[in-house]
Every structure is written in C-alpha cells, then in structure tokens.
Amino acid sequence: MINNQCLEKDNLRFRVIGEIDELNSWLGLVRAFTEDRKLAKILQIRQTDLFLIGAELAGTKKGKRISLKEIRRLEKEIDQWHKGLPRLKNFVFPSGVRSAALLHLSRTVCRRAEQNLVSLDQEEKMNKKILAYFNRLSDWLFVLARKVNQEKGVKEEEWKRC
C-alpha cells in the first residue's frame, strides 16, 4: 500500500523501489569487499541517499528529501576525481579490481533504475530532483570505478572496434 492505495506487486513504482533497493545492496557489497575506509564512507552516504529516495517513493511524507545539495555533492566529487584520470578516447571494459568491477555493475543497476524512474515520472509526476540525482549517480559510479582502478595501479582496458 502506498499513500493509502493498494497497488499490485508488479506496479512500476514497486519495481523502481526494488531496483533502488538492489542498487543499495550492490553498494553494500562494494563496502563489504573494500578495505578503503574512505571509499566505504562515501558509499554509505550514497546508501543513505538511496534510503531517502526509496522512502519518498514509498509515500513517506515525513523526513528529509533529496535536495540540490546532494546532487551538487555528486557533481563536485565527479569533477574532483575526473581531473586526475586519463582522458577517454574509447569505451573501457567494466573490470579492474573487485571494488571497481562491482562499482561498474552498480552503475548498470543505477541506469536501469533511472530508466524506470523516467517511466514512472511519465505516469505520475514526481520529484525531479530524484531524476537528476540518479542521472548524476550513474556518472559518479563510473568515475569512481575508474578512480579506484587508478589508485590500485590497474590500467583500464579500452574497447577498440575491429
């Protein structure tokens, strides 16, 4: 039940909430496998953001909401990390050290959730900051995966079209 409405289990809203929960779990797995305390802490912040978004989508009216502050924090971190990374000329294979590979996987889950958030927004207008947050979060996960590989001395393997 959401906002006193009974919804079917296959309702798009429930599917999106489930995808956000899945993403949160993948980030938890990255945290479980990393020994980098700084990485674990920033992932926990993102997990907190995902709980806020999930609660809002579930119809919880009280409490904090995602704001421009969280979106700007993502953008600032993307810009900081991006400065030290080599410029991409091709796609890179999603791989590297375990935490980077899991971040790449998390990014794909984030993109799927974002696509379904867009569909949900077309059905019923929602907080546009959630859409903006997910758009930036997928980029954040990509850049973070690249940064983790760089810090571990793993060279990215570029895909080159034959």
C-alpha positions as protocol buffer text, in pm:
chain_id: "A"
residue {
  index: 1
  type: MET
  ca { x: 0 y: 0 z: 0 }
}
residue {
  index: 2
  type: ILE
  ca { x: 134 y: 345 z: -94 }
}
residue {
  index: 3
  type: ASN
  ca { x: -49 y: 664 z: 4 }
}
residue {
  index: 4
  type: ASN
  ca { x: -346 y: 453 z: 118 }
}
residue {
  index: 5
  type: GLN
  ca { x: -370 y: 289 z: -227 }
}
residue {
  index: 6
  type: CYS
  ca { x: -346 y: -83 z: -282 }
}
residue {
  index: 7
  type: LEU
  ca { x: -107 y: -149 z: -567 }
}
residue {
  index: 8
  type: GLU
  ca { x: -27 y: -471 z: -749 }
}
residue {
  index: 9
  type: LYS
  ca { x: 314 y: -627 z: -687 }
}
residue {
  index: 10
  type: ASP
  ca { x: 417 y: -565 z: -1049 }
}
residue {
  index: 11
  type: ASN
  ca { x: 335 y: -193 z: -1025 }
}
residue {
  index: 12
  type: LEU
  ca { x: 608 y: 25 z: -1176 }
}
residue {
  index: 13
  type: ARG
  ca { x: 651 y: 217 z: -850 }
}
residue {
  index: 14
  type: PHE
  ca { x: 725 y: -107 z: -662 }
}
residue {
  index: 15
  type: ARG
  ca { x: 963 y: -216 z: -937 }
}
residue {
  index: 16
  type: VAL
  ca { x: 1155 y: 113 z: -910 }
}
residue {
  index: 17
  type: ILE
  ca { x: 1170 y: 89 z: -531 }
}
residue {
  index: 18
  type: GLY
  ca { x: 1303 y: -266 z: -570 }
}
residue {
  index: 19
  type: GLU
  ca { x: 1570 y: -153 z: -817 }
}
residue {
  index: 20
  type: ILE
  ca { x: 1681 y: 121 z: -579 }
}
residue {
  index: 21
  type: ASP
  ca { x: 1700 y: -141 z: -303 }
}
residue {
  index: 22
  type: GLU
  ca { x: 1905 y: -364 z: -535 }
}
residue {
  index: 23
  type: LEU
  ca { x: 2145 y: -77 z: -607 }
}
residue {
  index: 24
  type: ASN
  ca { x: 2175 y: -9 z: -235 }
}
residue {
  index: 25
  type: SER
  ca { x: 2263 y: -375 z: -181 }
}
residue {
  index: 26
  type: TRP
  ca { x: 2530 y: -368 z: -453 }
}
residue {
  index: 27
  type: LEU
  ca { x: 2686 y: -62 z: -289 }
}
residue {
  index: 28
  type: GLY
  ca { x: 2680 y: -253 z: 39 }
}
residue {
  index: 29
  type: LEU
  ca { x: 2865 y: -537 z: -131 }
}
residue {
  index: 30
  type: VAL
  ca { x: 3133 y: -295 z: -253 }
}
residue {
  index: 31
  type: ARG
  ca { x: 3166 y: -169 z: 105 }
}
residue {
  index: 32
  type: ALA
  ca { x: 3196 y: -527 z: 232 }
}
residue {
  index: 33
  type: PHE
  ca { x: 3480 y: -606 z: -8 }
}
residue {
  index: 34
  type: THR
  ca { x: 3681 y: -286 z: 21 }
}
residue {
  index: 35
  type: GLU
  ca { x: 3948 y: -216 z: 276 }
}
residue {
  index: 36
  type: ASP
  ca { x: 3947 y: 152 z: 182 }
}
residue {
  index: 37
  type: ARG
  ca { x: 3768 y: 329 z: 469 }
}
residue {
  index: 38
  type: LYS
  ca { x: 3724 y: 650 z: 271 }
}
residue {
  index: 39
  type: LEU
  ca { x: 3552 y: 461 z: -12 }
}
residue {
  index: 40
  type: ALA
  ca { x: 3333 y: 275 z: 238 }
}
residue {
  index: 41
  type: LYS
  ca { x: 3227 y: 603 z: 398 }
}
residue {
  index: 42
  type: ILE
  ca { x: 3128 y: 779 z: 75 }
}
residue {
  index: 43
  type: LEU
  ca { x: 2937 y: 469 z: -35 }
}
residue {
  index: 44
  type: GLN
  ca { x: 2749 y: 472 z: 296 }
}
residue {
  index: 45
  type: ILE
  ca { x: 2649 y: 834 z: 228 }
}
residue {
  index: 46
  type: ARG
  ca { x: 2511 y: 727 z: -113 }
}
residue {
  index: 47
  type: GLN
  ca { x: 2328 y: 438 z: 54 }
}
residue {
  index: 48
  type: THR
  ca { x: 2166 y: 687 z: 293 }
}
residue {
  index: 49
  type: ASP
  ca { x: 2058 y: 896 z: -7 }
}
residue {
  index: 50
  type: LEU
  ca { x: 1904 y: 586 z: -166 }
}
residue {
  index: 51
  type: PHE
  ca { x: 1706 y: 512 z: 151 }
}
residue {
  index: 52
  type: LEU
  ca { x: 1571 y: 869 z: 145 }
}
residue {
  index: 53
  type: ILE
  ca { x: 1465 y: 832 z: -217 }
}
residue {
  index: 54
  type: GLY
  ca { x: 1308 y: 492 z: -155 }
}
residue {
  index: 55
  type: ALA
  ca { x: 1112 y: 629 z: 141 }
}
residue {
  index: 56
  type: GLU
  ca { x: 986 y: 920 z: -67 }
}
residue {
  index: 57
  type: LEU
  ca { x: 877 y: 688 z: -348 }
}
residue {
  index: 58
  type: ALA
  ca { x: 705 y: 464 z: -93 }
}
residue {
  index: 59
  type: GLY
  ca { x: 494 y: 760 z: 10 }
}
residue {
  index: 60
  type: THR
  ca { x: 658 y: 855 z: 337 }
}
residue {
  index: 61
  type: LYS
  ca { x: 571 y: 1219 z: 388 }
}
residue {
  index: 62
  type: LYS
  ca { x: 795 y: 1297 z: 685 }
}
residue {
  index: 63
  type: GLY
  ca { x: 1168 y: 1331 z: 694 }
}
residue {
  index: 64
  type: LYS
  ca { x: 1443 y: 1465 z: 474 }
}
residue {
  index: 65
  type: ARG
  ca { x: 1418 y: 1461 z: 94 }
}
residue {
  index: 66
  type: ILE
  ca { x: 1689 y: 1456 z: -172 }
}
residue {
  index: 67
  type: SER
  ca { x: 1785 y: 1813 z: -250 }
}
residue {
  index: 68
  type: LEU
  ca { x: 2015 y: 2007 z: -478 }
}
residue {
  index: 69
  type: LYS
  ca { x: 2277 y: 1978 z: -203 }
}
residue {
  index: 70
  type: GLU
  ca { x: 2318 y: 1603 z: -263 }
}
residue {
  index: 71
  type: ILE
  ca { x: 2319 y: 1648 z: -641 }
}
residue {
  index: 72
  type: ARG
  ca { x: 2585 y: 1918 z: -616 }
}
residue {
  index: 73
  type: ARG
  ca { x: 2793 y: 1696 z: -387 }
}
residue {
  index: 74
  type: LEU
  ca { x: 2787 y: 1425 z: -655 }
}
residue {
  index: 75
  type: GLU
  ca { x: 2888 y: 1675 z: -924 }
}
residue {
  index: 76
  type: LYS
  ca { x: 3171 y: 1815 z: -712 }
}
residue {
  index: 77
  type: GLU
  ca { x: 3312 y: 1467 z: -645 }
}
residue {
  index: 78
  type: ILE
  ca { x: 3282 y: 1372 z: -1013 }
}
residue {
  index: 79
  type: ASP
  ca { x: 3476 y: 1686 z: -1110 }
}
residue {
  index: 80
  type: GLN
  ca { x: 3746 y: 1625 z: -846 }
}
residue {
  index: 81
  type: TRP
  ca { x: 3806 y: 1264 z: -944 }
}
residue {
  index: 82
  type: HIS
  ca { x: 3782 y: 1329 z: -1316 }
}
residue {
  index: 83
  type: LYS
  ca { x: 4071 y: 1579 z: -1307 }
}
residue {
  index: 84
  type: GLY
  ca { x: 4326 y: 1310 z: -1225 }
}
residue {
  index: 85
  type: LEU
  ca { x: 4201 y: 1048 z: -1470 }
}
residue {
  index: 86
  type: PRO
  ca { x: 4331 y: 991 z: -1822 }
}
residue {
  index: 87
  type: ARG
  ca { x: 4105 y: 1121 z: -2097 }
}
residue {
  index: 88
  type: LEU
  ca { x: 3893 y: 851 z: -2255 }
}
residue {
  index: 89
  type: LYS
  ca { x: 3914 y: 802 z: -2629 }
}
residue {
  index: 90
  type: ASN
  ca { x: 3720 y: 474 z: -2634 }
}
residue {
  index: 91
  type: PHE
  ca { x: 3483 y: 277 z: -2416 }
}
residue {
  index: 92
  type: VAL
  ca { x: 3652 y: 88 z: -2133 }
}
residue {
  index: 93
  type: PHE
  ca { x: 3570 y: -265 z: -2028 }
}
residue {
  index: 94
  type: PRO
  ca { x: 3393 y: -266 z: -1692 }
}
residue {
  index: 95
  type: SER
  ca { x: 3656 y: -451 z: -1491 }
}
residue {
  index: 96
  type: GLY
  ca { x: 3960 y: -397 z: -1275 }
}
residue {
  index: 97
  type: VAL
  ca { x: 3996 y: -461 z: -905 }
}
residue {
  index: 98
  type: ARG
  ca { x: 3697 y: -620 z: -735 }
}
residue {
  index: 99
  type: SER
  ca { x: 3558 y: -296 z: -590 }
}
residue {
  index: 100
  type: ALA
  ca { x: 3587 y: -117 z: -926 }
}
residue {
  index: 101
  type: ALA
  ca { x: 3417 y: -404 z: -1110 }
}
residue {
  index: 102
  type: LEU
  ca { x: 3136 y: -400 z: -853 }
}
residue {
  index: 103
  type: LEU
  ca { x: 3103 y: -24 z: -895 }
}
residue {
  index: 104
  type: HIS
  ca { x: 3065 y: -75 z: -1270 }
}
residue {
  index: 105
  type: LEU
  ca { x: 2794 y: -334 z: -1201 }
}
residue {
  index: 106
  type: SER
  ca { x: 2627 y: -90 z: -960 }
}
residue {
  index: 107
  type: ARG
  ca { x: 2630 y: 171 z: -1237 }
}
residue {
  index: 108
  type: THR
  ca { x: 2432 y: -58 z: -1467 }
}
residue {
  index: 109
  type: VAL
  ca { x: 2173 y: -118 z: -1194 }
}
residue {
  index: 110
  type: CYS
  ca { x: 2158 y: 258 z: -1140 }
}
residue {
  index: 111
  type: ARG
  ca { x: 2094 y: 319 z: -1511 }
}
residue {
  index: 112
  type: ARG
  ca { x: 1811 y: 64 z: -1514 }
}
residue {
  index: 113
  type: ALA
  ca { x: 1655 y: 228 z: -1209 }
}
residue {
  index: 114
  type: GLU
  ca { x: 1691 y: 568 z: -1376 }
}
residue {
  index: 115
  type: GLN
  ca { x: 1515 y: 444 z: -1691 }
}
residue {
  index: 116
  type: ASN
  ca { x: 1224 y: 316 z: -1485 }
}
residue {
  index: 117
  type: LEU
  ca { x: 1216 y: 637 z: -1280 }
}
residue {
  index: 118
  type: VAL
  ca { x: 1169 y: 827 z: -1607 }
}
residue {
  index: 119
  type: SER
  ca { x: 882 y: 591 z: -1698 }
}
residue {
  index: 120
  type: LEU
  ca { x: 728 y: 639 z: -1354 }
}
residue {
  index: 121
  type: ASP
  ca { x: 756 y: 1016 z: -1391 }
}
residue {
  index: 122
  type: GLN
  ca { x: 564 y: 993 z: -1719 }
}
residue {
  index: 123
  type: GLU
  ca { x: 283 y: 806 z: -1543 }
}
residue {
  index: 124
  type: GLU
  ca { x: 272 y: 1022 z: -1233 }
}
residue {
  index: 125
  type: LYS
  ca { x: 476 y: 1337 z: -1186 }
}
residue {
  index: 126
  type: MET
  ca { x: 741 y: 1302 z: -920 }
}
residue {
  index: 127
  type: ASN
  ca { x: 1020 y: 1498 z: -754 }
}
residue {
  index: 128
  type: LYS
  ca { x: 1251 y: 1596 z: -1043 }
}
residue {
  index: 129
  type: LYS
  ca { x: 1546 y: 1604 z: -804 }
}
residue {
  index: 130
  type: ILE
  ca { x: 1525 y: 1226 z: -782 }
}
residue {
  index: 131
  type: LEU
  ca { x: 1566 y: 1202 z: -1160 }
}
residue {
  index: 132
  type: ALA
  ca { x: 1858 y: 1445 z: -1155 }
}
residue {
  index: 133
  type: TYR
  ca { x: 2018 y: 1258 z: -866 }
}
residue {
  index: 134
  type: PHE
  ca { x: 2006 y: 924 z: -1048 }
}
residue {
  index: 135
  type: ASN
  ca { x: 2142 y: 1078 z: -1367 }
}
residue {
  index: 136
  type: ARG
  ca { x: 2443 y: 1211 z: -1176 }
}
residue {
  index: 137
  type: LEU
  ca { x: 2479 y: 899 z: -960 }
}
residue {
  index: 138
  type: SER
  ca { x: 2542 y: 673 z: -1261 }
}
residue {
  index: 139
  type: ASP
  ca { x: 2818 y: 908 z: -1379 }
}
residue {
  index: 140
  type: TRP
  ca { x: 2952 y: 924 z: -1023 }
}
residue {
  index: 141
  type: LEU
  ca { x: 2974 y: 544 z: -1009 }
}
residue {
  index: 142
  type: PHE
  ca { x: 3155 y: 529 z: -1345 }
}
residue {
  index: 143
  type: VAL
  ca { x: 3413 y: 790 z: -1249 }
}
residue {
  index: 144
  type: LEU
  ca { x: 3459 y: 635 z: -905 }
}
residue {
  index: 145
  type: ALA
  ca { x: 3523 y: 292 z: -1060 }
}
residue {
  index: 146
  type: ARG
  ca { x: 3788 y: 449 z: -1283 }
}
residue {
  index: 147
  type: LYS
  ca { x: 3941 y: 632 z: -984 }
}
residue {
  index: 148
  type: VAL
  ca { x: 3955 y: 314 z: -774 }
}
residue {
  index: 149
  type: ASN
  ca { x: 4133 y: 129 z: -1055 }
}
residue {
  index: 150
  type: GLN
  ca { x: 4378 y: 417 z: -1095 }
}
residue {
  index: 151
  type: GLU
  ca { x: 4454 y: 424 z: -722 }
}
residue {
  index: 152
  type: LYS
  ca { x: 4518 y: 49 z: -729 }
}
residue {
  index: 153
  type: GLY
  ca { x: 4750 y: 83 z: -1030 }
}
residue {
  index: 154
  type: VAL
  ca { x: 4518 y: -104 z: -1267 }
}
residue {
  index: 155
  type: LYS
  ca { x: 4529 y: 22 z: -1624 }
}
residue {
  index: 156
  type: GLU
  ca { x: 4192 y: 45 z: -1793 }
}
residue {
  index: 157
  type: GLU
  ca { x: 4143 y: -183 z: -2088 }
}
residue {
  index: 158
  type: GLU
  ca { x: 3993 y: 12 z: -2376 }
}
residue {
  index: 159
  type: TRP
  ca { x: 3750 y: -146 z: -2616 }
}
residue {
  index: 160
  type: LYS
  ca { x: 3855 y: -88 z: -2973 }
}
residue {
  index: 161
  type: ARG
  ca { x: 3626 y: -160 z: -3260 }
}
residue {
  index: 162
  type: CYS
  ca { x: 3779 y: -410 z: -3502 }
}
